[in-house]
Structures are given as structure tokens and as C-alpha cells.
Amino acid sequence: MIFPGRRSSLIAAGAFAACSVLAATAVGAPAGSPADGAPAPDVAASPAPAPDNTAPDNTAGPEVVAPDVVAPPEAAPMPDGGTADLPADDDAEPAKPTPTVSAQAELPSGPTYQAGFNAYERGDYERAYEIWLPLAEEGDSDAQFGIGVMTDNGQGVNENDAEAAKWYRLAAERGNPDAQFNLALLYDSGKGVAENKEEAAHWYAKAAARGHIGAQYNLALMLEAGDGILRDPAAAAKWYRQAAELGHIKAQNNLGVLYDKGIGVAEDKAEAAKWYRMAAEKGFARAQFNLGVMYDFGTGVPLDDLEAAKWYRKAAEQGDVEAQFNLALMLDAGEGMTANKSDAAFWYRKAAEQGNAAAQNNLGVLLDSGDGVPRAPDEAAYWYEQAAQRGNSSAMRNLAALFRDGQGVPQDLVEAYKWLTIAIESMGTGPDREMALEDRTELGERMERGETREARRRAEAWLRQTGPGSPERAASTGPAESPPPERRRTELDSTGSGFFVSAGGLVLTNHHVVAACSDLKLRLGREAIGAATIMAADPASDLALLRTGARPPTRAVFRMGKEPRPGDDVVAVGYPLRGLLASEANVTTGTISANAGLRDDPNYFQVSAPVQPGNSGGPLLDRAGHVVGVVSAKLDALEVVDAYGDIPQNVNFAVKGRVAAAFMNRAQLTPVAADSTTALSAADVGEIARRYTVLVECWK
């Protein structure tokens, strides 16, 4: 506030510069607290209960991924270890021409199959082709297979898929399982032959019956999915088991999935866990993730958060996006380990960069609140938008809050209204949607009709172009498009006080406590509450209303009726000299000295209750425990000595309660008020006020 007269003679009671002993770790709302204005994370828990009507922004929902992943087909067996053209899984161990001689055809005199194989192994493909071709033409199935592989991959001859298919077929008809498998792959992909799933399945079955492990696996995939053939989950389970028993790790994982879900076999969680473990212990990331889920939920194995985290971490370190997300959730919530927001942010970021919308939103929440990471609203806005574009309704609401408050993005009520509308249209029925509707109604009251019309137009355009079922939505599941903005660091600059005035977590304080702060963080005694944003401010009356993500244990009650008179007892509560005095709110007593402030300002009381730097924004209460004012400033003793030659004692000021109530009414908030009829002890008044009086940290 700008006081009339000699402004330099006043020290704002909140202007307490921070030093190193005051630095505190920024943490968010306490676990389990439904947020009213806090960014909404995606969590593996039930949605939070519906808060009151003070503009909620929280919409949590389950996001844990279920173990329903099926690994892709095998790659074609090749002498050189892989083929990039076939659409099958390129990390399978391929078959190679063997140094043994087929017994299906009598070898001619001259160079033998083994001589061709030796040439092939040393990379002399022309010589290998020269040796194998006449053998293949005379019916040697191993040589026919070798010629097929060479023409398939352009080794020693021009690549020719149709020619490769011809040689594979000749060898396949003579019972060569590798040729049968490769021929099946060509029919499966339509390479060199017309795509024909039934023919592919026919040749997979031939090779599978002869013990070809890759064919057993791929045939199981086709039977499970009904890919071009009649779906038969029971037969799929049979072939997965044969491959799994031979050590095929993807078959082990997929057999585990069938037992996990009761597909083609009787549901058996313990059997599922057994097969997951076999593949997981061999390093297969999907099986590690699936085993982690079983420990996470106690299905098939005992519930064990530590084991779940162990397997999630193994899969996450291999880049498994769902494992990265689930590991981050456990670190975020402290499940089975000490909560570590910084590590949670690391794994959320890994998953977010791969396009996981829930991780993008949750990373945004941590950056938005400064919970375990340096607060960066601009980067939070980036990740919220990435998640919102992928259809995450929590991120839509969080992004709307940033646009509404001008945090990390320029204030834009039209964009805020747009994202709330999109979120509402994206949600089903339930309390989350009702809260979003309340948010939008409150926001609409601050906007012109033309602005809300434009916001709805933008929302409808987005839903047509990017909403569910649109081409853009289908294409928006990949990695984040552009790098996020650079994160900036802030430091604790000063502290003040404030107090809860609504059950929804709104805090009243002085404007000078929060003016020019980059970030605001609150604490209730020793407990960190999290970040706050300015909802409304009036520099003329030195008042500000903050939006938080907390649910307070109680809220302040204002005095109804006549103002206190000079001589009436008052109690001041706040956090003076933070880091020097106790971490709990301090309680001091005094009286109303005058019914006006400096230079007869009628909006202030002069009080004798001692206040110190850091008290600004705290409540001034009567002996009934009702708020009569907001502590604002104290007289600068040194300035008074210079001017008048005397040291003033306990000359302090507080904004009157009626001025604070009028300010809150303008912000569409009606404070709770009651008659002051019962006299309490000062200790009882202090105990009441301590439950809702908070420390306000100004970070710059």
C-alpha cells in the first residue's frame, strides 16, 4: 500500500529478505489432498472426492497400464543376422544356412554344399552362389534355401524377392523348416508374392511341426489375433507353450499374457507370473513390465512394492514407456520406497518424451508446482499442451488454469475457456466433469459474451480436427514434437504470512508480500502446502487473494457487526523472522490503539500487538477468535528517531476487516462471519488461528 505522508517511515512487515537458512524444499499438496486450483496429476488411484465450489482444477484418474502387450512376429532367418525389409520383429535371432548336408538329395560330385557354406561364411558370396546354384538345381534343399537367402538379400546376385520365393518354395516342399518359415514370412508380408495370410499360416504350421521355434511363435500370433485365419486362442496357447518351453522369451511373455487374461487357457495368475519371470530374467522388457504390474497389484504373486519397482526399473532402463510411467508414479507417491519427486520427474520426462500423455501431464504438474524440481510454469505449459493435444483431460484443465492465471503463458481467458470446454466434451459423466463445468461457469462470469462465443468456436474446431477419432488424434501418439523451453531457476527472496479464507484453499494476504514474485510457495507450520497463484489483487488496499491446491483443516471467521474500539484486546498471528524464530506461527497480543492508520487513514487500525518482518498478511483477531484485520506494516523506528528524536514502541498497522471483506466480495468470495459474543483466552485464539495461518514464500 502507498501510505499518505512519509512512506519511508514504514517497514512492510512482510519484507523479510531470505537467507540461506530459510531456503526450503518446495513440495506440493499433501498426499491424498484433493486440489482446488492445483494442477491435476494422473495417478494410479481413485479420483479425489469432489471439492467445494471455489474453482477446482483437480481431476485425477487411473493411468496404470495393464499387462496386455503381445510381442511382434519374428524376423526372417538370414545368414547375415537381419533383414530390414520384412515387417516382422527385427530383434529375433535369425536362422542361418547350416554346415550340415541335407540328406534329401544325393550330392553330385565336385564342390559340396559345405564348400559353399564356407565361402558364404567368409563373405565370398559370388563363390557361394556359384557352388550352391547347381546343387540347388539338382534338388539339394539346403542349397535351395541358401540361394533363396542370397537372392532375398542381394548377396552375390541382384536382390529379387520373387526369385527368392521360388527357391524357398522348392526347399520348403522338400521339408526344409527354415525355408518353410521364410516362405511363410513372404506370404505374411506380401513380399515377392501376393500377400496371403492363409498360405503364410500353412507354411508356419509346416515349419512349426518340424520344431522351428520362430514359426511356432508366429503361428501362435496369427491364431491368437485371427490374422487372416480363423481365430483359435487355444491353439495359440499350444504353440506359444512349445516355443516357450524351447526358451523363446517373447513366447514366454505372451503365454504369460494368455494365462493372465484367461485367453485360450483357464485364467491362472500364478502360471502367468511364472512365464513372465522366465522372460523377465532373460532381460525382456515387456515381461519385466508385466511382472512389475503383478507385484504392484498382488496378482499371482504377493503384493510387493519393492519388487514391482525393481522390475519396472529394469524395463524402464530399456526404454519401456509404460514401465517408465509406472516407476515414476511409485517414486512420486513413495510406494515401496521413499518418495523422490526429482527421480519421479526424471522418469516422467523419459515417458513424456516418448509421447505418453499421462506422463506429460504429471511432469507438468511437478514443474507447475515446483514439487521436487525447480518451478518452471513455462515448461509446465509446454507439457500440459503436449498431453492435451493427445486427449488428456487432466492436462486440458491444468493448461486452462495457466491461461486463466497467466502463469507460464500470457493470460488468455479465451484460451482457458476453450480448453475447459474441450476437457468437458472429452469426459464422461462424474464428479470430474462437474468440477470442470463449475470452473468454466466461474470463468465465464469474468468474460464478455463475445469472448465465450469465440472460445466455444475454437473448442469446436479443435474437436473436429483433433478430437476422438480424428486423423490428427490418431497421429498424435508419438514423441513430443519440439523441445520444451529452457527451465529457469528461482531463489527464495522474502517471506510473509497469510490465512485461509475458504474451504477450497483460497488464502488472503498483503499485496506487498506477493508483488513481483516469480513463484509463491506456502507452508502451514512445518508442513509444505505447495505452490500458489494470485487470483485477485488490490494494491491500493494492500490485499491479495491466492489460489492454492490445499484443503485447509479450517478457515478464518470474520467478525460480524461493529468494529473493535480503541482499547479492545487483539491477537496477531504470523511467521516473523522466518529461520530465526520458531517454524510454527507466532502469537502476540496487544490492543487497538487507534481506529485509523497513519495520517488518519480510515482503512487501517493502529495496534500495539508486536509484529516483525514476516508478519505481514497474517490475521489480526479479537478475543472471540474472529478476524478484525490483516496485519500490514510497522512504523520504522529509525526514521521516527531521525524525524522526532524518540523511539516509537509497538506502533503497527492492520488493514480493517471490513476493507478485506469488501475486497473478497469483489473477487466473488463471501467470507464466513459471526458475532463476537464469547471471550476466549489469547492462547485459545492463537491455537485456532494457527490452524489456518500460513507462511508465504516469495521466490524470484
N, C-alpha and C positions, 0 to 999 in steps of 0.2 A: 504494500500500500504506500502511496505517496502522502505523507503526513503534511498538514499545513505548518508553516513556520520552519524551524531549523531542523530539516531532515537528518542532518549529520549528527544530531544529538541522540538518535535512536539506533539501537542494535537490534536487528531482526533476531528473535530468539531461536530461529531455525538455522541461522547462518553459522553452523559449526563445521569448520573445514575438517575433512577426513585426514587421518594419518594412518601409518601402516598398521597400527594395532586395531584399526576399525575395519580393515578390509575383511569382508565376509564372503564365503562361498555362496553364489547365487543358486538357489534351489527353487523348485516350483511348488504348486499347491500340494499339501499333504496327501499321501496316497489314500485313495478312496474318497477324496473330497470332490463332489460334483462341482463343476466350474460354472461361474456366472461371469462371463467375459473372458475366461481363459481359453487359449487355443485348445482344440479338441484332439487328443491323440487317438489313434486306432489301437485298441488294446484287446488282449485275449481275456476278456471278462464281460460280464453283463453290462448293458448300458446303465449309466448313472441315473438315480432317481430324478424325477422332474424337479427343477429348482423353482423358486418363486418367480414373480413377473418382472424382475429387474434386468431385463435384456440378456438372457443366457446365450452363450456361444458354445456350449459343450454338447458334443454329440458322439459319444464313444460307442463302438460296436465291435463284435468279434472279428478278428482278422487272421487267426491261426490257420495255417494251411493243413489240409488233411492229406494222409499218405495214399494218394490215388494215382501216382505217376507210373506210367508204363514206359519202359525204355524203348528206343527206336530199333529198327532192323539192323542186322549185321551187314558189314561190307562184303563185297566180293572178295574171295580169296585171290591173292595176286603174288607173283614171285617177288615184286619189289616192295611189298608191305603196304600198299594202299592204292585206292583209285578215287580221284576227286570227282569223277563224273557221275558215279552211281549215287542215288539219293538215299542209300542206306547208311547206317551208323558207321562213321569213318574211324572209330576208335577200337574196332574189333580186331582180334588177331587173325590175319588172313591165312588161308591155306596156300601152300606153295607146291610146285611140282616136286615130287619126292625122288630120292636117288634110287628107289627100288624099281624093278622092271615089272610091268604088267604081265600077268600070266594068261591074259585073254587072247593074245595073238602071238604066233610064233615069230621070233625075231629073225630078220633077214641077216645074211652075212654082211660084213662091213661094219661101219660105225654103229655103235649101240646107243640105246636110249641114255645110258649112264654117261657116255661121252658128250651127248648133247646137254645133259644136265650140268656137267662140269663146266662146259663153255658158258651156259646161262649164268651159273653162279659167279663166274669171274667177269661177267658183263659183256662177253663176246656174243651179242645177240644174233648177229648175222650168221656166225658159225653154228650156234644152237639151232637156228631156224633151218639152216642147210642140212643138219643132221636129222632133225625131227620130222621134217616135211615128208621124206619118203617113207619113214616108219609110220607116220600118221596115215598116209595114203594106203598103206598095206594093212591098216586096222589096229595099230597099237593105240589103245585108249589113253595111256599116259602121254604119249607123244601128241595125240589129237588134243588133249587138254592143254598141253604146253603150247601148241600152235594157237589154240584159242586165246590163251592168256596174252601171247605176244601180239596177235592182231587186235585184241581188245585194247591194248595199251600202246600200240605203236612202237614195239621194241624189235628193232631189226627189220621191220616192214612198216608200211603205212598203216595207220590206225584204220580199222574197218569193222564197225560193230556188226554188220550183217554177216561178214565172213567169220567173225569170232563166234557168232551164234551158230553158224553151220558146224564149226569144229566142236563146239561144246555139245551140240546135239549128237554128233557121231559118237563122242566119248560117253555121253550120258546114256545113250541107248545100249552101250556095252557095259553099263553098270558102274561107271566111274562116279563116285559120290561128289567129288569136287566139281566135276563138270555139270552134274545134275544141279548142284547148288548155284553155280554161276549162270547156268541157263535159266533157272528159276528167277534169279535176280534180274536178268534181261527182260523176261516177261513181266515181272513185277513193276519195272520202271519204264517199259516201252522203249528200251534202247536196243537198236539193231533189229527189233521185231515189233510187231504191233502189241501194245500193252494188252495183257490177258491174265487177269488175276487167277482164273481157274487153272490155266496152264501153269502159272507160277506155283500155285498150291500143289498141283500134281507133281512137279519136279522137286519141290521142297519135301514132299512126302516120300518120294523115292529116296532122296539123299538122307532124310531123317531116319528111315527104316534101316539104312545101312550104317547108322551111328554117327552121321555128320552133325556135330553139335550146333553149328550155326544154322543149319536147316531146321533142326528141331526147334530152335528158338524162334526163327522167323515164321515157321508154320504155326507155332503157338500164337504169335502176334496176330496172324490173319484169322485164325479160328476165334480168338477172343473178341476181335473187333468186328468180325463178319465182313472183312475187307474183300469184297468181290466174290466171296463164297458164303455158304450158309454158316451163320454164327453158331459155334459149339464150344461154350466155356469149359465144359467137362473135358473135351478132347484137348483144349488149350492147356488145361491144368496138367494133363498127362504128359504132353510134350515139354512143357516148362519143367516138370519134375525130372524127365530124362536128361534134359540139358543141365539142370541144376545139380543133379547128382554127379554129373561129369565135371562140375566146377565152373559152369558158366555163370558169372556174377550177375549179369542182367536177368538171366532166367531165375536165379535165386531171389532177386528182388521182386520180380513180377509174380513168382509163385507166392511170395510173402503177401503181395497185394491181394491175390485171389483168396487166400486164407483170411486175410484181414477183413475183406468185404463179403466173404461168403459167396464168391462168384465161381461157379463150376465145381465147388467143393463146399463141404459144410464149414461154416464160419468157425475159425479156431485161432484166437488171438495169440495163444502161446506158440502154435505152429508158425504163424506169421512172423512172430518175433525171432524164432529160430532161423528162418530163412533170411530175414533182414540182417541178422547178426552175421551170418556166413558171408554175405556180400559186403557188409559194412566193414568187417575185419580185414577184407581184402582191399579196402580203400574206395569202394564205390559210393560216390557222394549221395546219390538218391537213396540208397539203402541206409546210409548213415542218418540222413534226414528222417526217413521213415521210422527208424529205430528210436531216434530222438523224440519223435511225436509219441511213440508208445510209452516211453518213460515219462514224458511230460504229462500224460493223461492217465497213466497207470493201467493201460490195456495190454494184456498178455504178459506183462512184467510188473513188478512192484512199482508204484509211483516213486520216482526218484529224480528230483530236480537237478541234482549234480550230474547224474548220468545223462539226463536229457541235454543239459548244457554241453557236456563233453562231446556228444555225438553231433549236436547242432554245430559246435565249433569246428569239428573235423570237416563237416560238409561245407560250412561257410568258408573255410580257408581254401576250399577247392572252387569257390565261386557259386555255390548253390544259393540262389537268391532267396528262396523261402527259408532256408536254414539261417541265412544272414538276418532275415527279418525276425524269426523266432528267437534267435540268440539275443538280438537287440532288445526284444520285449522282456526277456528274462533279466538282462542287465539293467534295464530301465526300472523294472518293478522290484528288483532284488529277490528274485525267486531262486532259491537254492544257492545263493551267493550274496555277498554284499552288493547293494545297488551301486552301480557305477555309470553315471549319466554320460560321462565322457566316452567310455567304451561303447555304451549304447549308441551314442551319436555316430561313432566310427562305423558300426555295423549297419545302422540305419542308412548311413551315407552309401555304403557299399551296395546295399539293396536298392536304394533310391537311384543310384547311377545306372542300374540295370533296368529301371523302369517300374519298380514295384511302387504302386501308388500309395499303399498304406505306409510304407517306409518313408516315402517322400513327405507325407503329411506329418508323421511322427518326428522326423528330422526337423521339419519346420516348427513344430511345437517347441522343441528344445532350443532352437535358435531364437524363436519368438520370446521365450520366457527367460533366456539366459540360464537355463537349468543345467548346470554341469559343463556348459560351453560358453564362450563369450557371446553375449547377446548381439544378434545381428538381424534386426527386423527386415532389412532389405533382402538378405539371403533367405530368410523365412518366407518372404513373399514369393520368391522365385520357386521354392519347393512346393509351397501351397498351390501355386498356379500349375506346376507340372502335375501334381496329383489331381487337381480339379479338372484339368483337361482330360485326365484319364477316368473321370467319373466319380472321384472320391468325394462324397457329400460332406464329410468332416472338413476336408481341405477347402471346399467351397465356402463353408461357413467361416472358417478361420481367415480365408482371404477376404471375405466380406468385412470382417471385423477390422482388418488392417486398412482397407479402403475407407471404412467409416471413420476411423480414428486418425488417419494419416500417419500410420506407423509403417516405415519401410517403403511406402509408396505415397505419392501425393494424395491428399484427402480427396475422395471422389464418391459422393453419396450415390450417384447413378450406378457406378460400377458395384458398389456394395449391395445395392438393391437388386441389381442384375444377378449377382452370384447367390444371394439368398433365394431368389426366385428359382434359379436353376437347381439349387440344393433341394428345395421343396418339391419340385417336379421329379427329382431323382429318387426321392424317399418313398417308402411305403408308409402305411399308417402307423401311428405310435407316438410316444412322448417326444422323440427327437424332432419329428415333423411339427408337432405342436409348438415346441420351443422355437423352431425356425420361423414359424408363422408369427409368433409374438415378436421376434426380432424384427421381422420385416414390417409389421404394423407400427412398432415404435419408430423405426427408421423413416417410414412413410410420413409420419407426423412432422418430421423435420424438413420435408421436401415439398416442392411445388408440384402441382398435378402434372404439368408438362414433363417434369423430371422423372416421375414414376412411370409415365407413359413411355418415355424413351428407354428407361431401364427394362421394362417389360418387352419392348420391341427387341432390344439386344438379347435378352434371355431367350426369346422365341427363335431368333436367328441362330443362336448357339445350339439350341436343342435340335433344330432342323439339320444343322451341319455336323455337329459333333456329339449329339445325344445318343442314347442307346440305339444300336442297330445301324448307325450311320457309318459310311466308309471311313471317315476320319477317326471315329472311335475304334474301329477295328484295327486301324494302323497305328494307334497311339499307345501301344503296349511295350514298345521298345525302350532303349536307353533315353535318358534325358537329353534334350536337343542341344542346348547350348550351355556353356559353363556358367555357374552361378556368379553373382557379383562377389567382389572381394569382401571378406569379413573384416569388420573394423572392431577394434578393442576399446572398451571404456573403462574408466577408473572411478572409484568412489571419491566424490568431491565434498559432499556435505550431508548432514542428516537433520531431520526434523521429526515431528510427531503427527499423528492423525488418528481418527477414530471411526469405527464402523457406524454407519447411519442407516443401513438397510440389511435385511436378512440375506439379500442377494450379493453382498460383498462390496457395496459402494462405501468409499472412505472420504470423509471430509477433512481438509487440511488447509493450510495457508497457501495462497498463490505464490508467495515469495519462496516457499520451501521447494516447489516443483518447477518454477520458471527456469527455462534454459537448460533443463536436464535432458540428456540424451536418452537415459533409461531411468526407470523408477523401480525399486525393489522394496518389499515390505517384510517386516518381521513382527510377530506377536510374542513378546518376551524373547525367549531363546529359540522359538520355532520360526523357521523361514516360511513365508507365505508364497512368495514368488513375485512376478512382475506386475506392474500396474500401468495403466494408461490414463491420460487426462480425459475425462468425459465432458467436463464443463469447467470454466474458469472465469473469474471476475477480478481483474487486477485492482479495480477501484475499491472494492471491499476486502481485498486481500484474501479471497477464498477460492478454493478449487475442489472439485469433486473427482475422485479417482475411481476407475473401474478395475476390479481385481478378479482373480479366479478362485477366491476363497469363500467358504461358508463360515461366517464367524460364529463363535459359541453364543454370542448375544450381540445386541446393538444398543446404541445410546438412546435414552429417552430424554426429550427436551422438556423444559419447564413450561407449563401452561399458565396463562394468566399474567399477573403483574410481574414486572421485573424486580429483581432484588434491590434493596435500598442500601445506600452507604452505611456501613457498619455491619451488614449481614455477613455471616461466615461463608467462605468459599473454599473449594479444594481444587488444586491444579494437578493434573496427571500428565506425564510425558517422559521423554527419554533425553534428559540433558547430558551434555558432555559424554557422548557415546564413546565407549572404550576406556573411559576413566572411571566412571561410576558404574553401578550395578547394571547388568544387562536387562533386568526387569524394569518396568515402568516405575518412575519415582513419583511419590505423592508428597505434596507440600500444602500447607494451609495458610489462610490469611483472611482478609476481609475485602469487601467492596470499599475502596477509598473514595471514589467519586463516580457519579453517574454519567461522566463524559470523559473523553480521552484528551490527548494533547490539543491545546488551543480550543477547548470546549467542543471537540468533535462528538456529536451525539450518537455516533455508531459504535462507540467504544466505552468500555468500563476501564477505570483505573483501579488496579488491585494491588494488595500488599503481599499476596502469596508469592514466595520467592520463585523465580524462574531463571533458567540459564540457557546459553546457546544449545539448541536441540529441542527445547520445549515448544517452539512454535508449531501451531497446528493441533496441539493437544486440547482436550476438553477442560473447561472451567465449570465446576459443578456446585450446586447448592447442597445444603446438608440433608436434602431428601434424595440425593444421588441423581438429580436431573441436570442436564446441561443448560447453563445460562450464558455461555460464551465460548469463544475459540481463542486460546492464548496466541498472541500475535507478536509482541515486542516488549523490550525493556528499555528504560532510559539509559543512555550511555553516560556512566558516571564521570568519566574523564572529561567529556565535552562539557558537562554541567559544572565541574570544578573550574575549568578554564573560563566559563562564562559567568559563574556566580560565586565562585570561591568556596563552595561547600560540596560535600559528597552526599548524593541522594541515597536513601535507603529504601529498597523494595518498592520502587516506582515502576510498575509494569502495566501492560495494557492487554485487553482482550476484545475481540470483535463480539458485539452483543448477539445473544441467541436469536432475537427477532430478525437481525440482519442475515444471519446464517440460514434461518428458516425461509426467508424470502428468496434467497439465492437458490436454495434447493427446490423451492416451488417453481422457479423459472426453469429449472432443469427437469421438470416433470417428476419430482420426487417429493412426497409428503412425509415429513419426519414424524416419528412417533412422539406424542406429547402426553403429559399427565400433570395433574395438580400436585403441588408440593405440600403435602399435609403431614407427612411423618418425618420426624427428625432422626437422623442416624448419626452414629459416631463418624468422625473423619476417617477412621480406619476402615469402617464398613463401606463408606463412599468410595474410598480408594480401591478396595477389593472389587467392587462392582465395576469400576471404570477400567481397571487393569485387564479385564476380560475382553474389552473391545478397543483398547488404545494400542496403536501400532507405531513402530519405528518406520520412518520413511527415509530411504536412502536415495540420494541424488547422484547418479553416475554420469560423468561427462567424458 
